[in-house]
Amino acid sequence: MDHFSYIDGELCCQGLPLSEIASSVGTPTFVYSRSTIEDHLRKIQSAFSDINAEIFFSVKSCSNIHILRTLLEAGAGLDVVSMGELHRAHLAGARPDQIVFAGVGKTDAEIRAALTSDGGPISMFNVESEPEYEALALAARSLNTRAHAALRVNPDIKAGGHSYISTGQSGTKFGVDLPHAKTLLRKFNKEKHLPLTAIHLHLGSSITSPEPYVQAVKAVLDMIAELRAEGLTIDTLDLGGGFAADYHTGDAPSPDEYARALVPLLKPLHQSGTRILLEPGRMIVANAGVLLTRVTYVKHAANKKFLICDAGMNALIRPALYDAFHFIWPTSVSPQHEPNRRADNLDMPGLEPCDIVGPLCETGDFFALNRKLPVVARGETLAIFTAGAYGMSMASRYNSHPLPAEVLVEGSAPRLIRKRESLHDLTQHELEIPVPGTPTLRVGK
Ligand SMILES: Cc1ncc(COP(=O)(O)O)c(C=O)c1O
């Protein structure tokens, strides 16, 4: 599954004890396993090899440029949604043809940047609305360049692990419904500077069954057949991401299970020369990362035990935002407490229930409530598992905590891929603006 396992009571990443990283780099720190990232990508590539699916990693899930470079080197492209992610893709070494650009609110500046990358326009824009198409086509025309566009279709299918990450239903801001999609594809299919010849879907995230994909693919296959019969060109189908990860052991179907349901449906399309893209994020990186945090205090109050950690919702917001489960365990345990699976509560002697919380001034600042753990003392390190996706990429400086460090384990060697922020980093943009000797802002009298 991944390359994090206990050896003689010590949690190791590719054989390297994580307590060593916590000692040398400090906490909170995200630690990623390069081998896990590569294995997960390879499994998806091989599961969908019969239709030659191209994998464009969703940068929003984990956007460190060293992780992006790892994925590019392993044969992935990148799916970006902002100027910042485009910048990261360039820094990681992506060629324009290795980038697709999605997102409901692309600004004129972002469109221009993606059209004028060194080496030409990016591979494809995933367009979400008619006004956005118009803005893109205008920009392509005025720059006298030619780009490729997919229309994001909203097939009105419920999918995804939480309402906030369910995007394929009508009533959400994403894509256009099927009848409107046909109208737009007919209207812009032959446009000179921005032919609209591709279809994009993204149903949501943490989708734990192939079924919603099957439904969506069937709906668009009918549409593609109808449009092709009218003489339109449809050259690409991008199925988006959303494939689940194992937060609990056994949560997620394997890439092979998704592929077994989808490849037979997509094969005729592939045989007709259609390019097929996937945009996984979570499935590749979620289990490739853990967040290391130290217990600052063990507090007993209100008949409960709280483990107060040095990371909070500032570092990993998923439990607070999505009510998400993360398996949590100390990095050093006695051999009898080595976990044999990742689950809510393990059945072992000597565990005690506790709330695992952060230091922030919010009751919602917790990682787990009433969770049974081995007894830990102040100063011990906990690992929050499956933190590689939507962890660091969603981290904030709330309560003025500097952003955590990131480490990538390659072979058995750790490489610092992001320094821990300093207090200077926290305030540098405010310091650029001179602070006058006396306050100029007066409130009231
Ligand atoms: C358009 C698009 N593609 C791909 C993804 C990646 O999703 P996941 O990380 O669930 O695979 C997202 C995530 O929200 C997305 O919005």
The ligand as a Gaussian input file, in Angstrom:
#p B3LYP/6-31G(d) Opt

LIG

0 1
 C      -10.721000      19.380000     -11.928000
 C      -10.093000      18.487000     -10.922000
 N       -9.343000      17.458000     -11.345000
 C       -8.728000      16.626000     -10.462000
 C       -8.892000      16.785000      -9.107000
 C       -8.206000      15.828000      -8.185000
 O       -9.067000      15.134000      -7.371000
 P       -8.520000      13.937000      -6.491000
 O       -7.409000      14.474000      -5.656000
 O       -9.678000      13.526000      -5.675000
 O       -8.066000      12.878000      -7.416000
 C       -9.681000      17.830000      -8.619000
 C       -9.891000      17.999000      -7.178000
 O      -10.765000      18.583000      -6.681000
 C      -10.295000      18.722000      -9.549000
 O      -11.039000      19.747000      -9.146000

